[in-house]
């Protein structure tokens, strides 16, 4: 049996030909951190508006709504280009770049000196959201065998939900439970998110580099080759 036809399982999940257990485990690792890091910005933004910029509470709703609105506009405009880029460059590389963009966001956010800067940094955040979400959904479609697709989707959904709870509730609640002042709390929140984004990116980059040196091709490449190879 050739490497292209080898079948692996990850627990009850049957993987597509040539997709290894480590590749599937990397997907689950990315799923745990991806949605949690996307939503964690709401926790950090509360501290930025209250403690750093000193925005009155009555104005914060309008500012937060505008930030979310423009983020959604940017993401909607970029999803199609991101999908094309994922197909051309590679899933895991784009996945890793997305986490790096989220990390950059959490570095820049506490440095904002005005609301206008928050709008600028939201562009970086939107790029990270688009690349991570596109790569996650694409890999989630590529990796499972047809009969295990629902199992993998359900597993990714559970891990994404757990990631939201752990990252947002546990790490977001540490400053208040630890009795830190506002400056230390803001620094802790953003640095924690940044470290986790960089860690996720490093894992995915390592897998992308190893995959680029491996003779095992992804399912999409095999399908393209089979279509282009004339019958003997």
TIVEX-669201 format. One record per residue (C-alpha): x, y, z. Coordinates in Angstrom, 3 decimals, decimal comma, always signed. Example, Ala and Ser with C-alpha at 12.3 -4.5 7.8 and 13.67 -1.06 7.14 Angstrom:
% residues 2
- +12,300 -4,500 +7,800
- +13,670 -1,060 +7,140
***
This chain:
% residues 232
- +0,000 +0,000 +0,000
- +1,409 +3,397 -0,986
- +1,613 +6,355 +1,401
- -1,097 +8,093 -0,636
- -3,589 +5,317 +0,145
- -2,690 +4,685 +3,792
- -5,602 +5,096 +6,184
- -5,373 +6,320 +9,776
- -7,817 +6,751 +12,643
- -7,910 +9,221 +15,508
- -10,089 +7,510 +18,077
- -13,479 +6,916 +16,439
- -12,697 +9,301 +13,555
- -11,651 +7,710 +10,270
- -9,294 +10,052 +8,432
- -9,012 +10,618 +4,707
- -6,228 +8,771 +2,836
- -2,713 +10,051 +3,746
- -3,983 +12,291 +6,580
- -2,014 +11,259 +9,673
- -3,021 +11,250 +13,319
- -0,611 +14,091 +14,051
- -2,187 +16,222 +11,336
- -5,654 +15,567 +12,736
- -4,446 +16,277 +16,281
- -2,972 +19,580 +15,065
- -6,372 +20,491 +13,637
- -8,033 +19,797 +16,996
- -5,355 +21,849 +18,758
- -6,017 +24,762 +16,418
- -9,776 +24,384 +16,862
- -9,454 +24,710 +20,647
- -7,590 +28,017 +20,460
- -9,040 +29,563 +17,279
- -12,548 +30,667 +18,293
- -11,447 +31,423 +21,846
- -8,759 +33,830 +20,628
- -11,177 +35,418 +18,170
- -13,717 +36,181 +20,890
- -11,185 +37,087 +23,583
- -10,836 +40,561 +22,093
- -14,163 +41,532 +23,694
- -12,669 +40,899 +27,145
- -9,533 +42,900 +26,406
- -11,480 +45,713 +24,773
- -13,505 +46,287 +27,938
- -10,322 +46,955 +29,884
- -8,912 +49,158 +27,128
- -11,999 +51,374 +26,957
- -12,484 +51,583 +30,726
- -9,017 +51,730 +32,196
- -6,695 +52,783 +29,394
- -8,679 +55,261 +27,308
- -11,126 +56,315 +30,025
- -14,158 +56,247 +27,720
- -17,412 +57,038 +29,568
- -19,665 +54,030 +29,978
- -22,458 +55,697 +28,009
- -20,243 +55,981 +24,919
- -18,744 +52,503 +25,020
- -21,752 +50,782 +23,478
- -21,620 +52,940 +20,354
- -17,856 +52,540 +20,000
- -17,970 +48,762 +20,497
- -20,831 +48,452 +18,014
- -18,947 +50,463 +15,394
- -15,809 +48,390 +15,898
- -17,746 +45,156 +15,439
- -19,601 +46,543 +12,406
- -16,458 +47,541 +10,523
- -14,747 +44,297 +11,480
- -17,635 +42,362 +9,930
- -17,519 +44,459 +6,762
- -13,815 +43,762 +6,340
- -14,170 +40,044 +7,007
- -17,044 +39,701 +4,520
- -14,970 +41,444 +1,863
- -11,928 +39,209 +2,462
- -13,397 +35,724 +2,862
- -13,330 +34,923 -0,871
- -9,726 +36,141 -1,400
- -8,703 +34,228 +1,726
- -10,279 +31,044 +0,371
- -8,362 +31,406 -2,882
- -5,145 +32,003 -0,949
- -5,703 +28,924 +1,222
- -6,012 +26,754 -1,895
- -2,889 +28,205 -3,497
- -0,538 +28,589 -0,534
- -1,627 +25,825 +1,827
- -4,007 +25,352 +4,717
- -1,618 +25,046 +7,625
- +0,593 +27,964 +6,579
- -2,412 +30,292 +6,311
- -3,739 +28,897 +9,603
- -0,427 +29,786 +11,276
- -0,329 +33,262 +9,722
- -3,840 +33,885 +11,034
- -2,763 +33,117 +14,591
- +0,235 +35,430 +14,178
- -2,096 +38,229 +13,072
- -4,225 +37,653 +16,169
- -1,067 +37,794 +18,278
- -0,094 +41,108 +16,668
- -3,569 +42,425 +17,466
- -3,179 +41,630 +21,153
- +0,228 +43,312 +21,169
- -1,096 +46,485 +19,547
- -4,431 +46,818 +21,340
- -3,093 +47,936 +24,742
- -0,859 +50,455 +22,949
- -3,837 +52,319 +21,481
- -3,813 +55,990 +22,406
- -7,213 +56,773 +20,925
- -10,353 +55,165 +19,573
- -9,116 +55,826 +16,028
- -6,152 +53,548 +16,670
- -8,517 +50,817 +17,808
- -10,212 +50,986 +14,404
- -6,807 +50,595 +12,743
- -5,866 +47,614 +14,890
- -9,228 +46,027 +14,163
- -8,108 +45,708 +10,544
- -5,255 +43,462 +11,676
- -7,710 +41,541 +13,848
- -10,120 +41,107 +10,929
- -7,313 +39,705 +8,768
- -6,522 +37,213 +11,513
- -10,158 +36,180 +11,881
- -10,577 +35,662 +8,140
- -7,443 +33,563 +7,703
- -8,016 +31,413 +10,797
- -11,714 +30,814 +10,076
- -11,110 +30,011 +6,398
- -8,229 +27,648 +7,089
- -10,094 +25,908 +9,928
- -13,193 +25,251 +7,847
- -11,128 +24,067 +4,849
- -8,969 +21,653 +6,841
- -12,046 +20,395 +8,672
- -13,524 +19,443 +5,292
- -10,294 +17,867 +3,973
- -9,198 +15,657 +6,851
- -12,052 +13,257 +7,687
- -13,241 +10,325 +5,618
- -16,799 +10,779 +4,412
- -18,305 +8,430 +7,015
- -16,564 +10,292 +9,878
- -17,188 +13,861 +8,744
- -19,933 +14,465 +11,302
- -17,801 +13,105 +14,128
- -14,910 +15,426 +13,322
- -17,197 +18,444 +12,939
- -18,796 +17,660 +16,309
- -15,380 +17,247 +17,957
- -14,179 +20,546 +16,535
- -17,353 +22,216 +17,799
- -16,894 +20,843 +21,322
- -13,227 +21,898 +21,444
- -14,074 +25,364 +20,110
- -16,667 +25,798 +22,851
- -14,252 +24,608 +25,523
- -11,645 +27,004 +24,164
- -14,038 +29,917 +24,510
- -14,837 +28,989 +28,110
- -11,229 +28,422 +29,167
- -9,687 +31,418 +27,411
- -12,428 +33,965 +28,026
- -13,642 +32,962 +31,465
- -10,533 +31,589 +33,144
- -7,834 +33,889 +31,787
- -10,170 +36,867 +31,535
- -11,208 +36,440 +35,158
- -7,699 +36,095 +36,575
- -7,068 +39,855 +37,043
- -10,146 +40,402 +39,216
- -9,594 +37,223 +41,219
- -5,927 +38,093 +41,749
- -6,578 +41,650 +42,887
- -4,280 +43,248 +40,282
- -4,445 +46,942 +39,455
- -5,869 +48,048 +36,097
- -2,505 +48,458 +34,350
- -1,243 +45,036 +35,394
- -4,589 +43,458 +34,546
- -4,583 +44,952 +31,045
- -1,012 +43,830 +30,462
- -1,768 +40,321 +31,703
- -4,892 +39,910 +29,571
- -3,325 +40,976 +26,283
- -0,021 +39,179 +26,873
- -1,817 +35,950 +27,765
- -3,778 +36,062 +24,518
- -0,657 +36,954 +22,553
- +1,349 +34,051 +23,984
- -1,381 +31,564 +23,176
- -1,716 +32,853 +19,628
- +2,042 +32,632 +19,072
- +2,133 +29,117 +20,549
- -0,678 +28,000 +18,236
- +1,043 +29,572 +15,243
- +4,341 +27,881 +16,092
- +2,693 +24,455 +16,259
- +0,937 +24,963 +12,928
- +4,052 +26,370 +11,247
- +6,037 +23,349 +12,399
- +3,438 +21,033 +10,918
- +3,349 +23,082 +7,685
- +7,144 +22,904 +7,308
- +7,185 +19,175 +7,973
- +4,341 +18,660 +5,507
- +6,201 +20,585 +2,803
- +9,130 +18,139 +3,199
- +6,905 +15,071 +3,224
- +6,170 +12,920 +0,144
- +2,595 +12,528 +1,345
- +0,322 +14,957 -0,506
- -2,969 +16,334 +0,782
- -6,230 +14,933 -0,599
- -6,848 +17,996 -2,753
- -3,474 +17,528 -4,513
- -4,146 +13,846 -5,155
- -7,548 +14,661 -6,629
- -6,032 +17,246 -8,947
- -3,372 +14,762 -10,101
- -5,925 +12,033 -10,711
- -8,007 +14,388 -12,838
- -5,026 +15,490 -14,892
- -3,617 +11,970 -15,445
- -5,050 +10,356 -18,597
- -6,257 +6,743 -18,357
- -3,758 +4,153 -19,538
***
